[in-house]
Each structure stands twice: as C-alpha cells, then as structure tokens.
Amino acid sequence: MKRIAFTMKLKPGCQEEYRRRHQQIWPELKELLKQSGISDYSIFLDERTDTLFAVQRQAGQVGSQDLGSHPVVKLWWAYMAELMETNPDNSPVSVPLVEVFHMD
C-alpha cells in the first residue's frame, strides 16, 4: 500500500467552515474514496498559515485528487471552492510532497 501526502490552502477566515463541512462529509463521497482504495485519510491544518496537509493510503494508483471526473467529486469540489484556493475546474490547488522519512 502506498502513502501519499500533499498540501492545499484555505482562504483567510475559512478554517471553521472547512472543519464544519468535513465533519459532515457526504456518505457517498466517503464510499467513493473507500471503493477507490483510499484509506487512512487525514487532513491537518496549520492554523498560522491556513495550509492544509493531507495524507492518505492508496491500495491502487488512484488518489483522492485523481477522482475529479466523478460527479460526486465535482459537486464536492464546487461546494468547497469558496473556501480554498482552486484550479479553474474547482479542484483544490494541491502540491504533492516527497516523503523523506518514515518509521513504522
């Protein structure tokens, strides 16, 4: 199983709304992620910089940021676009991170 990490960026003043929306994440989105082999998915927030740090495990080659053609993901991205820095298709601007250390 592969682990990946990436950063995203919130717009100023959107921390609480981002938290609220993720506390109420859509069941169909969670199911899609699981069916796509994505597990152990966490998003952390650096409150000083509004930077989000995400890490997830992938059973296959597909990560959450690769599901943009699915209708549920398109709707979620549109729903979240007002809170985050996004690309023209509403996908979050994400920067993949390179793993430099891991300890089991």
Jmol script that loads the backbone (N, CA, C; Angstrom):
load data "model"
ATOM      1  N   MET A   1       0.841  -1.179   0.000  1.00  0.00           N
ATOM      2  CA  MET A   1       0.000   0.000   0.000  1.00  0.00           C
ATOM      3  C   MET A   1       0.882   1.238   0.000  1.00  0.00           C
ATOM      4  N   LYS A   2       0.522   2.172  -0.799  1.00  0.00           N
ATOM      5  CA  LYS A   2       1.294   3.398  -0.989  1.00  0.00           C
ATOM      6  C   LYS A   2       0.715   4.508  -0.101  1.00  0.00           C
ATOM      7  N   ARG A   3       1.588   5.341   0.458  1.00  0.00           N
ATOM      8  CA  ARG A   3       1.148   6.515   1.209  1.00  0.00           C
ATOM      9  C   ARG A   3       1.525   7.751   0.424  1.00  0.00           C
ATOM     10  N   ILE A   4       0.603   8.714   0.355  1.00  0.00           N
ATOM     11  CA  ILE A   4       0.927   9.981  -0.298  1.00  0.00           C
ATOM     12  C   ILE A   4       0.534  11.129   0.621  1.00  0.00           C
ATOM     13  N   ALA A   5       1.161  12.258   0.400  1.00  0.00           N
ATOM     14  CA  ALA A   5       0.845  13.461   1.153  1.00  0.00           C
ATOM     15  C   ALA A   5       0.864  14.652   0.202  1.00  0.00           C
ATOM     16  N   PHE A   6       0.048  15.644   0.524  1.00  0.00           N
ATOM     17  CA  PHE A   6       0.003  16.856  -0.291  1.00  0.00           C
ATOM     18  C   PHE A   6      -0.510  18.003   0.557  1.00  0.00           C
ATOM     19  N   THR A   7      -0.247  19.213   0.094  1.00  0.00           N
ATOM     20  CA  THR A   7      -0.760  20.391   0.776  1.00  0.00           C
ATOM     21  C   THR A   7      -1.820  21.054  -0.090  1.00  0.00           C
ATOM     22  N   MET A   8      -2.698  21.789   0.593  1.00  0.00           N
ATOM     23  CA  MET A   8      -3.703  22.631  -0.047  1.00  0.00           C
ATOM     24  C   MET A   8      -3.761  23.910   0.777  1.00  0.00           C
ATOM     25  N   LYS A   9      -4.493  24.888   0.320  1.00  0.00           N
ATOM     26  CA  LYS A   9      -4.503  26.182   1.003  1.00  0.00           C
ATOM     27  C   LYS A   9      -5.931  26.689   1.165  1.00  0.00           C
ATOM     28  N   LEU A  10      -6.260  27.077   2.393  1.00  0.00           N
ATOM     29  CA  LEU A  10      -7.553  27.698   2.667  1.00  0.00           C
ATOM     30  C   LEU A  10      -7.478  29.191   2.399  1.00  0.00           C
ATOM     31  N   LYS A  11      -8.611  29.770   2.084  1.00  0.00           N
ATOM     32  CA  LYS A  11      -8.717  31.218   2.004  1.00  0.00           C
ATOM     33  C   LYS A  11      -8.824  31.745   3.435  1.00  0.00           C
ATOM     34  N   PRO A  12      -8.347  32.963   3.676  1.00  0.00           N
ATOM     35  CA  PRO A  12      -8.406  33.524   5.033  1.00  0.00           C
ATOM     36  C   PRO A  12      -9.841  33.536   5.574  1.00  0.00           C
ATOM     37  N   GLY A  13      -9.963  33.199   6.857  1.00  0.00           N
ATOM     38  CA  GLY A  13     -11.245  33.236   7.528  1.00  0.00           C
ATOM     39  C   GLY A  13     -12.135  32.021   7.292  1.00  0.00           C
ATOM     40  N   CYS A  14     -11.623  30.984   6.652  1.00  0.00           N
ATOM     41  CA  CYS A  14     -12.447  29.828   6.283  1.00  0.00           C
ATOM     42  C   CYS A  14     -12.176  28.575   7.116  1.00  0.00           C
ATOM     43  N   GLN A  15     -11.357  28.674   8.129  1.00  0.00           N
ATOM     44  CA  GLN A  15     -10.982  27.493   8.901  1.00  0.00           C
ATOM     45  C   GLN A  15     -12.174  26.782   9.527  1.00  0.00           C
ATOM     46  N   GLU A  16     -13.025  27.515  10.214  1.00  0.00           N
ATOM     47  CA  GLU A  16     -14.146  26.882  10.915  1.00  0.00           C
ATOM     48  C   GLU A  16     -15.150  26.268   9.947  1.00  0.00           C
ATOM     49  N   GLU A  17     -15.427  26.948   8.849  1.00  0.00           N
ATOM     50  CA  GLU A  17     -16.377  26.400   7.875  1.00  0.00           C
ATOM     51  C   GLU A  17     -15.802  25.153   7.210  1.00  0.00           C
ATOM     52  N   TYR A  18     -14.506  25.138   6.952  1.00  0.00           N
ATOM     53  CA  TYR A  18     -13.858  23.951   6.387  1.00  0.00           C
ATOM     54  C   TYR A  18     -14.001  22.777   7.348  1.00  0.00           C
ATOM     55  N   ARG A  19     -13.742  23.016   8.623  1.00  0.00           N
ATOM     56  CA  ARG A  19     -13.902  21.961   9.634  1.00  0.00           C
ATOM     57  C   ARG A  19     -15.346  21.455   9.662  1.00  0.00           C
ATOM     58  N   ARG A  20     -16.305  22.380   9.686  1.00  0.00           N
ATOM     59  CA  ARG A  20     -17.719  22.018   9.770  1.00  0.00           C
ATOM     60  C   ARG A  20     -18.127  21.141   8.592  1.00  0.00           C
ATOM     61  N   ARG A  21     -17.724  21.531   7.400  1.00  0.00           N
ATOM     62  CA  ARG A  21     -18.105  20.757   6.213  1.00  0.00           C
ATOM     63  C   ARG A  21     -17.489  19.366   6.227  1.00  0.00           C
ATOM     64  N   HIS A  22     -16.280  19.242   6.731  1.00  0.00           N
ATOM     65  CA  HIS A  22     -15.666  17.917   6.784  1.00  0.00           C
ATOM     66  C   HIS A  22     -16.231  17.061   7.916  1.00  0.00           C
ATOM     67  N   GLN A  23     -16.757  17.665   8.945  1.00  0.00           N
ATOM     68  CA  GLN A  23     -17.443  16.900   9.990  1.00  0.00           C
ATOM     69  C   GLN A  23     -18.741  16.311   9.443  1.00  0.00           C
ATOM     70  N   GLN A  24     -19.250  16.908   8.385  1.00  0.00           N
ATOM     71  CA  GLN A  24     -20.491  16.452   7.760  1.00  0.00           C
ATOM     72  C   GLN A  24     -20.229  15.937   6.339  1.00  0.00           C
ATOM     73  N   ILE A  25     -19.061  15.337   6.132  1.00  0.00           N
ATOM     74  CA  ILE A  25     -18.697  14.865   4.789  1.00  0.00           C
ATOM     75  C   ILE A  25     -19.781  13.936   4.255  1.00  0.00           C
ATOM     76  N   TRP A  26     -20.052  14.045   2.997  1.00  0.00           N
ATOM     77  CA  TRP A  26     -21.126  13.278   2.373  1.00  0.00           C
ATOM     78  C   TRP A  26     -20.801  11.784   2.397  1.00  0.00           C
ATOM     79  N   PRO A  27     -21.744  10.951   2.819  1.00  0.00           N
ATOM     80  CA  PRO A  27     -21.515   9.498   2.850  1.00  0.00           C
ATOM     81  C   PRO A  27     -21.132   8.933   1.478  1.00  0.00           C
ATOM     82  N   GLU A  28     -21.731   9.465   0.411  1.00  0.00           N
ATOM     83  CA  GLU A  28     -21.409   8.949  -0.922  1.00  0.00           C
ATOM     84  C   GLU A  28     -19.978   9.288  -1.333  1.00  0.00           C
ATOM     85  N   LEU A  29     -19.432  10.393  -0.828  1.00  0.00           N
ATOM     86  CA  LEU A  29     -18.036  10.727  -1.100  1.00  0.00           C
ATOM     87  C   LEU A  29     -17.110   9.790  -0.334  1.00  0.00           C
ATOM     88  N   LYS A  30     -17.423   9.533   0.937  1.00  0.00           N
ATOM     89  CA  LYS A  30     -16.614   8.588   1.717  1.00  0.00           C
ATOM     90  C   LYS A  30     -16.621   7.210   1.070  1.00  0.00           C
ATOM     91  N   GLU A  31     -17.774   6.778   0.610  1.00  0.00           N
ATOM     92  CA  GLU A  31     -17.877   5.458  -0.022  1.00  0.00           C
ATOM     93  C   GLU A  31     -17.057   5.404  -1.308  1.00  0.00           C
ATOM     94  N   LEU A  32     -17.109   6.452  -2.110  1.00  0.00           N
ATOM     95  CA  LEU A  32     -16.313   6.509  -3.340  1.00  0.00           C
ATOM     96  C   LEU A  32     -14.824   6.412  -3.018  1.00  0.00           C
ATOM     97  N   LEU A  33     -14.370   7.143  -2.025  1.00  0.00           N
ATOM     98  CA  LEU A  33     -12.960   7.086  -1.644  1.00  0.00           C
ATOM     99  C   LEU A  33     -12.567   5.667  -1.238  1.00  0.00           C
ATOM    100  N   LYS A  34     -13.399   5.044  -0.406  1.00  0.00           N
ATOM    101  CA  LYS A  34     -13.104   3.670   0.027  1.00  0.00           C
ATOM    102  C   LYS A  34     -13.089   2.704  -1.146  1.00  0.00           C
ATOM    103  N   GLN A  35     -14.084   2.816  -2.033  1.00  0.00           N
ATOM    104  CA  GLN A  35     -14.150   1.926  -3.197  1.00  0.00           C
ATOM    105  C   GLN A  35     -12.963   2.134  -4.132  1.00  0.00           C
ATOM    106  N   SER A  36     -12.371   3.320  -4.101  1.00  0.00           N
ATOM    107  CA  SER A  36     -11.220   3.622  -4.956  1.00  0.00           C
ATOM    108  C   SER A  36      -9.903   3.194  -4.325  1.00  0.00           C
ATOM    109  N   GLY A  37      -9.966   2.588  -3.132  1.00  0.00           N
ATOM    110  CA  GLY A  37      -8.758   2.096  -2.480  1.00  0.00           C
ATOM    111  C   GLY A  37      -8.079   3.106  -1.581  1.00  0.00           C
ATOM    112  N   ILE A  38      -8.767   4.205  -1.268  1.00  0.00           N
ATOM    113  CA  ILE A  38      -8.186   5.243  -0.420  1.00  0.00           C
ATOM    114  C   ILE A  38      -8.627   4.988   1.020  1.00  0.00           C
ATOM    115  N   SER A  39      -7.648   4.966   1.929  1.00  0.00           N
ATOM    116  CA  SER A  39      -7.948   4.725   3.338  1.00  0.00           C
ATOM    117  C   SER A  39      -7.009   5.546   4.204  1.00  0.00           C
ATOM    118  N   ASP A  40      -7.261   5.490   5.502  1.00  0.00           N
ATOM    119  CA  ASP A  40      -6.412   6.181   6.472  1.00  0.00           C
ATOM    120  C   ASP A  40      -6.112   7.605   5.997  1.00  0.00           C
ATOM    121  N   TYR A  41      -7.168   8.336   5.649  1.00  0.00           N
ATOM    122  CA  TYR A  41      -7.074   9.671   5.063  1.00  0.00           C
ATOM    123  C   TYR A  41      -7.255  10.705   6.159  1.00  0.00           C
ATOM    124  N   SER A  42      -6.259  11.543   6.352  1.00  0.00           N
ATOM    125  CA  SER A  42      -6.316  12.614   7.343  1.00  0.00           C
ATOM    126  C   SER A  42      -5.935  13.925   6.691  1.00  0.00           C
ATOM    127  N   ILE A  43      -6.546  15.008   7.178  1.00  0.00           N
ATOM    128  CA  ILE A  43      -6.180  16.353   6.758  1.00  0.00           C
ATOM    129  C   ILE A  43      -5.880  17.144   8.024  1.00  0.00           C
ATOM    130  N   PHE A  44      -4.710  17.743   8.070  1.00  0.00           N
ATOM    131  CA  PHE A  44      -4.288  18.563   9.198  1.00  0.00           C
ATOM    132  C   PHE A  44      -4.254  20.020   8.763  1.00  0.00           C
ATOM    133  N   LEU A  45      -4.408  20.923   9.718  1.00  0.00           N
ATOM    134  CA  LEU A  45      -4.426  22.353   9.428  1.00  0.00           C
ATOM    135  C   LEU A  45      -3.327  23.061  10.199  1.00  0.00           C
ATOM    136  N   ASP A  46      -2.514  23.834   9.488  1.00  0.00           N
ATOM    137  CA  ASP A  46      -1.588  24.765  10.132  1.00  0.00           C
ATOM    138  C   ASP A  46      -2.368  26.068  10.273  1.00  0.00           C
ATOM    139  N   GLU A  47      -2.861  26.342  11.462  1.00  0.00           N
ATOM    140  CA  GLU A  47      -3.731  27.491  11.691  1.00  0.00           C
ATOM    141  C   GLU A  47      -3.033  28.826  11.471  1.00  0.00           C
ATOM    142  N   ARG A  48      -1.716  28.846  11.557  1.00  0.00           N
ATOM    143  CA  ARG A  48      -0.974  30.093  11.357  1.00  0.00           C
ATOM    144  C   ARG A  48      -0.947  30.513   9.897  1.00  0.00           C
ATOM    145  N   THR A  49      -0.959  29.524   8.984  1.00  0.00           N
ATOM    146  CA  THR A  49      -0.771  29.835   7.563  1.00  0.00           C
ATOM    147  C   THR A  49      -1.956  29.435   6.685  1.00  0.00           C
ATOM    148  N   ASP A  50      -2.996  28.821   7.284  1.00  0.00           N
ATOM    149  CA  ASP A  50      -4.143  28.296   6.527  1.00  0.00           C
ATOM    150  C   ASP A  50      -3.736  27.200   5.542  1.00  0.00           C
ATOM    151  N   THR A  51      -2.612  26.545   5.812  1.00  0.00           N
ATOM    152  CA  THR A  51      -2.157  25.452   4.968  1.00  0.00           C
ATOM    153  C   THR A  51      -2.735  24.141   5.475  1.00  0.00           C
ATOM    154  N   LEU A  52      -3.295  23.369   4.561  1.00  0.00           N
ATOM    155  CA  LEU A  52      -3.806  22.042   4.866  1.00  0.00           C
ATOM    156  C   LEU A  52      -2.755  21.016   4.454  1.00  0.00           C
ATOM    157  N   PHE A  53      -2.562  20.014   5.287  1.00  0.00           N
ATOM    158  CA  PHE A  53      -1.637  18.926   4.996  1.00  0.00           C
ATOM    159  C   PHE A  53      -2.453  17.648   4.998  1.00  0.00           C
ATOM    160  N   ALA A  54      -2.502  16.960   3.873  1.00  0.00           N
ATOM    161  CA  ALA A  54      -3.294  15.734   3.745  1.00  0.00           C
ATOM    162  C   ALA A  54      -2.364  14.546   3.547  1.00  0.00           C
ATOM    163  N   VAL A  55      -2.758  13.424   4.147  1.00  0.00           N
ATOM    164  CA  VAL A  55      -2.021  12.176   3.965  1.00  0.00           C
ATOM    165  C   VAL A  55      -3.047  11.054   3.843  1.00  0.00           C
ATOM    166  N   GLN A  56      -2.777  10.118   2.945  1.00  0.00           N
ATOM    167  CA  GLN A  56      -3.705   9.013   2.725  1.00  0.00           C
ATOM    168  C   GLN A  56      -2.951   7.791   2.240  1.00  0.00           C
ATOM    169  N   ARG A  57      -3.578   6.655   2.437  1.00  0.00           N
ATOM    170  CA  ARG A  57      -3.046   5.396   1.916  1.00  0.00           C
ATOM    171  C   ARG A  57      -3.849   5.047   0.663  1.00  0.00           C
ATOM    172  N   GLN A  58      -3.134   4.501  -0.328  1.00  0.00           N
ATOM    173  CA  GLN A  58      -3.759   4.121  -1.588  1.00  0.00           C
ATOM    174  C   GLN A  58      -3.460   2.653  -1.884  1.00  0.00           C
ATOM    175  N   ALA A  59      -4.527   1.896  -2.093  1.00  0.00           N
ATOM    176  CA  ALA A  59      -4.354   0.484  -2.444  1.00  0.00           C
ATOM    177  C   ALA A  59      -4.018   0.339  -3.926  1.00  0.00           C
ATOM    178  N   GLY A  60      -4.382   1.321  -4.728  1.00  0.00           N
ATOM    179  CA  GLY A  60      -4.109   1.283  -6.165  1.00  0.00           C
ATOM    180  C   GLY A  60      -3.321   2.512  -6.574  1.00  0.00           C
ATOM    181  N   GLN A  61      -3.505   2.920  -7.807  1.00  0.00           N
ATOM    182  CA  GLN A  61      -2.796   4.082  -8.335  1.00  0.00           C
ATOM    183  C   GLN A  61      -3.597   5.375  -8.227  1.00  0.00           C
ATOM    184  N   VAL A  62      -4.824   5.296  -7.709  1.00  0.00           N
ATOM    185  CA  VAL A  62      -5.727   6.449  -7.678  1.00  0.00           C
ATOM    186  C   VAL A  62      -5.722   7.082  -6.294  1.00  0.00           C
ATOM    187  N   GLY A  63      -5.497   8.396  -6.260  1.00  0.00           N
ATOM    188  CA  GLY A  63      -5.616   9.163  -5.032  1.00  0.00           C
ATOM    189  C   GLY A  63      -6.860  10.034  -5.099  1.00  0.00           C
ATOM    190  N   SER A  64      -7.193  10.659  -3.998  1.00  0.00           N
ATOM    191  CA  SER A  64      -8.408  11.479  -3.953  1.00  0.00           C
ATOM    192  C   SER A  64      -8.389  12.586  -5.000  1.00  0.00           C
ATOM    193  N   GLN A  65      -7.215  13.110  -5.299  1.00  0.00           N
ATOM    194  CA  GLN A  65      -7.114  14.195  -6.273  1.00  0.00           C
ATOM    195  C   GLN A  65      -7.222  13.703  -7.716  1.00  0.00           C
ATOM    196  N   ASP A  66      -7.286  12.383  -7.901  1.00  0.00           N
ATOM    197  CA  ASP A  66      -7.405  11.793  -9.240  1.00  0.00           C
ATOM    198  C   ASP A  66      -8.848  11.442  -9.605  1.00  0.00           C
ATOM    199  N   LEU A  67      -9.797  11.733  -8.732  1.00  0.00           N
ATOM    200  CA  LEU A  67     -11.184  11.323  -8.950  1.00  0.00           C
ATOM    201  C   LEU A  67     -12.055  12.451  -9.499  1.00  0.00           C
ATOM    202  N   GLY A  68     -11.442  13.469 -10.057  1.00  0.00           N
ATOM    203  CA  GLY A  68     -12.148  14.668 -10.488  1.00  0.00           C
ATOM    204  C   GLY A  68     -13.182  14.482 -11.569  1.00  0.00           C
ATOM    205  N   SER A  69     -13.180  13.368 -12.274  1.00  0.00           N
ATOM    206  CA  SER A  69     -14.191  13.154 -13.312  1.00  0.00           C
ATOM    207  C   SER A  69     -15.478  12.564 -12.748  1.00  0.00           C
ATOM    208  N   HIS A  70     -15.452  12.129 -11.485  1.00  0.00           N
ATOM    209  CA  HIS A  70     -16.645  11.538 -10.871  1.00  0.00           C
ATOM    210  C   HIS A  70     -17.615  12.657 -10.460  1.00  0.00           C
ATOM    211  N   PRO A  71     -18.910  12.503 -10.733  1.00  0.00           N
ATOM    212  CA  PRO A  71     -19.889  13.555 -10.416  1.00  0.00           C
ATOM    213  C   PRO A  71     -19.922  13.965  -8.945  1.00  0.00           C
ATOM    214  N   VAL A  72     -19.762  13.018  -8.024  1.00  0.00           N
ATOM    215  CA  VAL A  72     -19.781  13.357  -6.598  1.00  0.00           C
ATOM    216  C   VAL A  72     -18.589  14.242  -6.246  1.00  0.00           C
ATOM    217  N   VAL A  73     -17.434  13.927  -6.797  1.00  0.00           N
ATOM    218  CA  VAL A  73     -16.235  14.722  -6.526  1.00  0.00           C
ATOM    219  C   VAL A  73     -16.392  16.111  -7.125  1.00  0.00           C
ATOM    220  N   LYS A  74     -16.933  16.203  -8.329  1.00  0.00           N
ATOM    221  CA  LYS A  74     -17.167  17.521  -8.940  1.00  0.00           C
ATOM    222  C   LYS A  74     -18.076  18.376  -8.066  1.00  0.00           C
ATOM    223  N   LEU A  75     -19.130  17.773  -7.529  1.00  0.00           N
ATOM    224  CA  LEU A  75     -20.042  18.513  -6.654  1.00  0.00           C
ATOM    225  C   LEU A  75     -19.347  18.934  -5.355  1.00  0.00           C
ATOM    226  N   TRP A  76     -18.543  18.039  -4.776  1.00  0.00           N
ATOM    227  CA  TRP A  76     -17.815  18.370  -3.549  1.00  0.00           C
ATOM    228  C   TRP A  76     -16.834  19.506  -3.794  1.00  0.00           C
ATOM    229  N   TRP A  77     -16.101  19.425  -4.887  1.00  0.00           N
ATOM    230  CA  TRP A  77     -15.147  20.494  -5.197  1.00  0.00           C
ATOM    231  C   TRP A  77     -15.864  21.830  -5.380  1.00  0.00           C
ATOM    232  N   ALA A  78     -16.999  21.838  -6.046  1.00  0.00           N
ATOM    233  CA  ALA A  78     -17.768  23.071  -6.219  1.00  0.00           C
ATOM    234  C   ALA A  78     -18.238  23.595  -4.860  1.00  0.00           C
ATOM    235  N   TYR A  79     -18.668  22.687  -3.992  1.00  0.00           N
ATOM    236  CA  TYR A  79     -19.124  23.031  -2.648  1.00  0.00           C
ATOM    237  C   TYR A  79     -18.000  23.648  -1.813  1.00  0.00           C
ATOM    238  N   MET A  80     -16.783  23.175  -1.997  1.00  0.00           N
ATOM    239  CA  MET A  80     -15.648  23.634  -1.206  1.00  0.00           C
ATOM    240  C   MET A  80     -14.891  24.809  -1.838  1.00  0.00           C
ATOM    241  N   ALA A  81     -15.169  25.124  -3.091  1.00  0.00           N
ATOM    242  CA  ALA A  81     -14.370  26.105  -3.840  1.00  0.00           C
ATOM    243  C   ALA A  81     -14.314  27.476  -3.179  1.00  0.00           C
ATOM    244  N   GLU A  82     -15.375  27.893  -2.530  1.00  0.00           N
ATOM    245  CA  GLU A  82     -15.376  29.220  -1.913  1.00  0.00           C
ATOM    246  C   GLU A  82     -14.442  29.302  -0.698  1.00  0.00           C
ATOM    247  N   LEU A  83     -13.999  28.155  -0.201  1.00  0.00           N
ATOM    248  CA  LEU A  83     -13.165  28.116   1.000  1.00  0.00           C
ATOM    249  C   LEU A  83     -11.679  27.944   0.719  1.00  0.00           C
ATOM    250  N   MET A  84     -11.338  27.524  -0.501  1.00  0.00           N
ATOM    251  CA  MET A  84      -9.972  27.102  -0.787  1.00  0.00           C
ATOM    252  C   MET A  84      -9.429  27.747  -2.051  1.00  0.00           C
ATOM    253  N   GLU A  85      -8.120  27.716  -2.187  1.00  0.00           N
ATOM    254  CA  GLU A  85      -7.508  28.068  -3.468  1.00  0.00           C
ATOM    255  C   GLU A  85      -7.800  26.923  -4.427  1.00  0.00           C
ATOM    256  N   THR A  86      -8.337  27.236  -5.603  1.00  0.00           N
ATOM    257  CA  THR A  86      -8.741  26.197  -6.544  1.00  0.00           C
ATOM    258  C   THR A  86      -8.223  26.470  -7.945  1.00  0.00           C
ATOM    259  N   ASN A  87      -8.238  25.418  -8.743  1.00  0.00           N
ATOM    260  CA  ASN A  87      -7.956  25.496 -10.164  1.00  0.00           C
ATOM    261  C   ASN A  87      -9.248  25.890 -10.884  1.00  0.00           C
ATOM    262  N   PRO A  88      -9.179  26.201 -12.183  1.00  0.00           N
ATOM    263  CA  PRO A  88     -10.390  26.594 -12.912  1.00  0.00           C
ATOM    264  C   PRO A  88     -11.529  25.567 -12.863  1.00  0.00           C
ATOM    265  N   ASP A  89     -11.218  24.281 -12.666  1.00  0.00           N
ATOM    266  CA  ASP A  89     -12.260  23.251 -12.600  1.00  0.00           C
ATOM    267  C   ASP A  89     -12.774  23.036 -11.172  1.00  0.00           C
ATOM    268  N   ASN A  90     -12.419  23.936 -10.251  1.00  0.00           N
ATOM    269  CA  ASN A  90     -12.780  23.876  -8.826  1.00  0.00           C
ATOM    270  C   ASN A  90     -11.981  22.859  -8.029  1.00  0.00           C
ATOM    271  N   SER A  91     -11.107  22.097  -8.645  1.00  0.00           N
ATOM    272  CA  SER A  91     -10.271  21.180  -7.873  1.00  0.00           C
ATOM    273  C   SER A  91      -9.343  22.004  -6.980  1.00  0.00           C
ATOM    274  N   PRO A  92      -9.061  21.511  -5.786  1.00  0.00           N
ATOM    275  CA  PRO A  92      -8.147  22.255  -4.923  1.00  0.00           C
ATOM    276  C   PRO A  92      -6.749  22.314  -5.537  1.00  0.00           C
ATOM    277  N   VAL A  93      -6.120  23.458  -5.411  1.00  0.00           N
ATOM    278  CA  VAL A  93      -4.711  23.536  -5.784  1.00  0.00           C
ATOM    279  C   VAL A  93      -3.974  22.681  -4.765  1.00  0.00           C
ATOM    280  N   SER A  94      -3.337  21.637  -5.225  1.00  0.00           N
ATOM    281  CA  SER A  94      -2.625  20.739  -4.312  1.00  0.00           C
ATOM    282  C   SER A  94      -1.192  20.570  -4.778  1.00  0.00           C
ATOM    283  N   VAL A  95      -0.319  20.472  -3.808  1.00  0.00           N
ATOM    284  CA  VAL A  95       1.107  20.313  -4.081  1.00  0.00           C
ATOM    285  C   VAL A  95       1.549  18.986  -3.482  1.00  0.00           C
ATOM    286  N   PRO A  96       1.946  18.016  -4.325  1.00  0.00           N
ATOM    287  CA  PRO A  96       2.409  16.739  -3.791  1.00  0.00           C
ATOM    288  C   PRO A  96       3.691  16.931  -2.985  1.00  0.00           C
ATOM    289  N   LEU A  97       3.819  16.156  -1.933  1.00  0.00           N
ATOM    290  CA  LEU A  97       5.006  16.217  -1.082  1.00  0.00           C
ATOM    291  C   LEU A  97       5.836  14.955  -1.254  1.00  0.00           C
ATOM    292  N   VAL A  98       7.124  15.100  -1.123  1.00  0.00           N
ATOM    293  CA  VAL A  98       8.053  13.987  -1.239  1.00  0.00           C
ATOM    294  C   VAL A  98       8.358  13.466   0.157  1.00  0.00           C
ATOM    295  N   GLU A  99       8.174  12.180   0.361  1.00  0.00           N
ATOM    296  CA  GLU A  99       8.491  11.579   1.658  1.00  0.00           C
ATOM    297  C   GLU A  99       9.994  11.498   1.832  1.00  0.00           C
ATOM    298  N   VAL A 100      10.473  12.021   2.943  1.00  0.00           N
ATOM    299  CA  VAL A 100      11.911  11.974   3.231  1.00  0.00           C
ATOM    300  C   VAL A 100      12.228  11.102   4.435  1.00  0.00           C
ATOM    301  N   PHE A 101      11.209  10.703   5.201  1.00  0.00           N
ATOM    302  CA  PHE A 101      11.428   9.838   6.353  1.00  0.00           C
ATOM    303  C   PHE A 101      10.108   9.164   6.706  1.00  0.00           C
ATOM    304  N   HIS A 102      10.197   7.888   7.100  1.00  0.00           N
ATOM    305  CA  HIS A 102       9.033   7.154   7.597  1.00  0.00           C
ATOM    306  C   HIS A 102       9.507   6.127   8.615  1.00  0.00           C
ATOM    307  N   MET A 103       8.758   5.996   9.693  1.00  0.00           N
ATOM    308  CA  MET A 103       9.067   4.997  10.707  1.00  0.00           C
ATOM    309  C   MET A 103       7.785   4.252  11.048  1.00  0.00           C
ATOM    310  N   ASP A 104       7.782   2.937  10.926  1.00  0.00           N
ATOM    311  CA  ASP A 104       6.630   2.124  11.339  1.00  0.00           C
ATOM    312  C   ASP A 104       6.634   1.916  12.823  1.00  0.00           C
TER     313      ASP A 104
END
end "model"
wireframe off; spacefill off
backbone 0.3
color backbone group
